[in-house]
Amino acid sequence: MVCPASSVSDNCEGCMEDRLFQSEEFGPSSPTTATVIFVCPYSAPIQKVRFAIRRLLRAGYHVVAYQTTMAVFMEGDPTILPELIADVREDIRSRISKLKAEGVAEFGFFGSSLGSFILYNCVGREIPELRWGVFNTGGNIARGVWSMPELRQRHEERGWSLPRLEEAWAKLQWPDFGRLDGCRFVFASSRRDTVAPLSNVSHYLGPMLQAGAKVSVYEVPATSHRTAVIVGLWKGPRLVQMVRANSSRSSATVSTPPLV
């Protein structure tokens, strides 16, 4: 996944040479400003999605962004994904603790593709401060990897099959959220996305709804997974605004007009 680049400044932390992720902070934080935890799509560095971060900054948010190593899938080693998720999750906890000490009281998230899956494993009992957020595409992580020829080949070369990969990542695919009462989430997706299709999203809403979350699904106009992610990134401020304001809906809405 590669996205258009733009330019924004700020503090860069972490080194991709010896860590599984890199983080960067954008904009000032304050007790009156909501912080958005932003996790990039697979293979997209922060530099490539700064256009989306800049749009969130202009909408008045403070952003903490994460990019992840391509080795998570390119190595053909399924043990890297849970390690990556655990490391990013611990860093988010640390960031939130520091920001809370400075008076910041509201935290949400915006994750795209792999970033969406990472944040799917952060909500609820793991990081209860994340009360609202946007999953910009989402679905079965193993099948998504298997649908990409190069990534499939990397795993097959190391003896992995799709059923074994699904089994290896089952706990990540179906995390124990605990209670999600009062949480509000939106999944942005496209029926023409063959990697994470809209038709499959409903399977992953059930556990969240059962845990008490209010979840909506919005279809975005796109022709592929890549374009679905890009459209979602571009519409980031609107999606965030909708999920923050969406406090009265208590069930998933799968068929809604495209966001234009």
C-alpha positions in Angstrom: 0.0 0.0 0.0 1.5 3.3 -1.1 -0.1 6.7 -0.6 0.6 10.2 -1.8 3.1 12.2 0.2 2.9 15.6 1.7 4.9 17.5 4.3 4.4 18.2 8.0 7.0 18.5 10.7 7.5 17.3 14.3 9.2 14.8 16.6 10.3 11.5 15.2 11.0 8.6 17.7 12.0 5.0 17.1 14.3 3.5 14.5 13.0 1.0 12.0 16.4 -0.6 11.9 16.1 -2.1 15.4 12.4 -1.8 16.1 9.2 -3.0 14.6 7.7 0.4 14.4 8.4 4.1 14.2 6.3 6.9 15.8 6.0 10.6 15.2 4.0 13.2 17.0 2.2 16.1 15.2 0.7 19.3 16.6 0.3 20.6 20.1 -1.5 18.6 22.8 -3.7 20.3 25.4 -6.6 19.5 27.8 -9.0 20.8 25.2 -7.6 18.9 22.2 -8.5 15.3 21.4 -5.5 13.1 20.6 -5.8 10.7 17.6 -3.7 7.6 17.6 -3.0 7.1 13.8 -1.5 3.8 12.5 -0.4 3.7 8.9 -1.3 1.0 6.3 1.1 -1.8 5.7 4.2 -0.7 3.7 3.3 3.0 3.9 5.7 5.2 5.9 4.4 8.2 7.8 5.9 10.4 5.1 3.5 9.0 2.5 0.4 9.7 4.5 1.2 13.1 5.9 -1.5 14.5 3.7 -4.1 12.7 5.9 -2.3 13.7 9.1 -2.3 17.3 8.0 -6.0 17.2 7.4 -6.6 15.9 10.9 -4.4 18.7 12.3 -6.4 21.3 10.4 -9.5 19.8 11.9 -8.1 20.6 15.4 -6.7 17.2 16.5 -3.3 16.3 18.0 -1.9 13.2 16.2 0.5 10.4 17.3 1.3 8.4 14.2 2.9 5.0 13.8 4.4 3.2 10.8 5.3 -0.4 10.9 8.1 -2.6 9.5 7.4 -4.4 6.2 9.1 -7.4 7.8 5.9 -8.2 9.6 4.7 -10.0 6.4 7.7 -10.0 4.1 9.7 -12.3 6.3 7.0 -15.0 6.1 7.2 -15.4 9.9 3.8 -15.3 11.6 5.3 -14.7 15.0 6.3 -11.1 14.0 2.7 -9.8 13.9 1.8 -10.5 17.5 5.1 -9.1 18.6 4.5 -5.9 16.6 1.0 -5.5 18.0 2.2 -5.9 21.5 5.0 -3.4 21.0 2.8 -0.8 19.4 0.1 -1.3 22.1 2.7 -0.8 24.9 3.9 2.4 23.3 0.4 3.7 22.9 -0.2 3.0 26.6 2.9 4.9 27.5 2.0 7.9 25.3 -1.5 8.0 26.7 -0.2 7.9 30.3 2.2 10.8 29.6 -0.5 12.9 27.8 -3.0 12.2 30.6 -0.5 13.5 33.1 -0.4 16.7 31.0 -4.1 17.0 31.2 -5.3 15.5 27.9 -8.6 13.7 28.5 -9.9 12.5 25.1 -8.3 9.8 23.0 -9.4 8.2 19.7 -7.8 6.5 16.8 -7.6 6.1 13.0 -6.1 3.0 11.6 -5.8 1.9 8.0 -5.4 -1.7 6.6 -2.8 -3.3 8.9 -3.1 -0.3 11.1 -6.7 -1.0 11.5 -6.0 -4.5 12.6 -3.4 -3.4 15.1 -5.9 -1.0 16.7 -8.6 -3.7 16.7 -6.3 -5.4 19.1 -5.9 -2.3 21.3 -9.5 -1.3 22.2 -11.4 -2.4 25.2 -9.6 -4.0 28.1 -6.2 -3.5 26.5 -6.4 0.4 26.3 -9.7 1.5 27.8 -8.9 5.2 27.1 -9.6 4.6 23.3 -13.3 5.3 23.4 -13.9 6.0 19.7 -12.2 5.5 16.4 -12.1 4.7 12.7 -11.1 1.3 11.2 -10.2 2.3 7.7 -10.9 -1.1 6.0 -10.8 -4.3 8.1 -11.3 -8.0 7.9 -9.5 -11.3 8.0 -5.8 -10.6 8.3 -4.7 -14.1 7.2 -6.9 -14.0 4.1 -5.8 -10.5 3.3 -2.1 -11.5 3.3 -3.0 -14.6 1.3 -4.7 -12.5 -1.4 -1.4 -10.7 -2.1 0.8 -13.0 -4.4 4.2 -11.8 -3.0 3.2 -12.2 0.6 1.5 -15.5 0.0 4.7 -16.8 -1.7 6.9 -15.6 1.2 4.7 -17.6 3.6 4.4 -20.7 1.4 8.2 -20.8 1.0 8.4 -21.2 4.8 5.8 -24.0 4.8 2.7 -22.0 5.7 -0.8 -22.6 4.4 -3.8 -20.3 4.8 -5.5 -22.6 7.4 -2.3 -22.7 9.5 -1.9 -18.9 9.2 -5.5 -18.4 10.3 -4.8 -20.7 13.3 -1.6 -18.9 14.2 -3.4 -15.5 14.2 -6.7 -16.7 15.7 -6.3 -14.9 19.0 -5.5 -11.7 17.2 -8.4 -12.1 14.8 -10.8 -12.7 17.7 -9.5 -10.7 20.6 -11.2 -10.6 24.0 -12.4 -7.0 24.2 -13.9 -7.1 27.6 -16.7 -4.6 27.9 -17.0 -1.8 25.3 -19.9 0.0 26.8 -19.9 3.7 25.6 -17.3 3.0 22.9 -18.1 4.2 19.3 -16.4 2.8 16.2 -16.9 3.1 12.5 -15.6 0.7 9.8 -14.9 2.4 6.4 -14.9 -0.2 3.5 -15.7 -0.8 -0.1 -17.5 -3.7 -1.8 -14.9 -3.6 -4.5 -12.1 -4.1 -2.0 -10.9 -7.7 -2.7 -8.4 -7.8 0.2 -10.8 -6.6 2.9 -14.2 -6.6 1.3 -17.2 -4.8 2.7 -19.2 -8.1 2.6 -16.9 -9.6 5.2 -16.9 -6.8 7.7 -20.1 -7.8 9.4 -18.4 -11.0 10.8 -16.1 -8.8 12.9 -18.8 -6.5 14.2 -20.6 -9.1 16.2 -18.1 -9.4 19.1 -17.9 -5.6 19.4 -21.6 -5.2 19.4 -22.0 -8.0 22.0 -19.4 -6.2 24.1 -21.6 -3.1 24.2 -20.0 -0.9 21.5 -21.9 1.2 19.0 -20.6 0.4 15.6 -21.4 1.7 12.1 -20.1 0.6 8.7 -19.8 3.2 5.9 -19.1 2.4 2.3 -16.6 4.5 0.5 -16.3 4.8 -3.3 -13.3 2.8 -4.4 -12.1 0.3 -7.0 -9.6 -1.7 -4.9 -8.2 -2.1 -1.4 -5.5 0.5 -2.2 -8.1 3.1 -3.3 -10.4 2.3 -0.4 -7.6 3.0 2.0 -6.7 6.3 0.2 -10.3 7.5 0.1 -10.7 6.7 3.8 -7.5 8.6 4.6 -8.7 11.6 2.7 -12.0 11.5 4.5 -10.4 11.1 7.8 -11.6 14.3 9.5 -15.2 13.6 8.4 -15.1 10.0 9.6 -13.7 11.0 12.9 -16.3 13.8 13.4 -19.0 11.3 12.6 -17.8 8.7 15.1 -17.3 11.3 17.9 -20.8 12.6 17.3 -22.4 9.2 16.9 -23.4 8.6 20.5 -27.1 7.7 19.9 -26.8 4.8 17.5 -26.6 1.3 19.1 -26.4 -1.1 16.1 -24.4 -1.6 13.0 -25.5 0.0 9.7 -24.1 -2.0 6.9 -25.7 -0.3 3.9 -25.3 3.4 3.9 -24.8 5.9 1.0 -21.2 6.3 -0.1 -19.3 9.2 1.5 -18.7 11.7 -1.3 
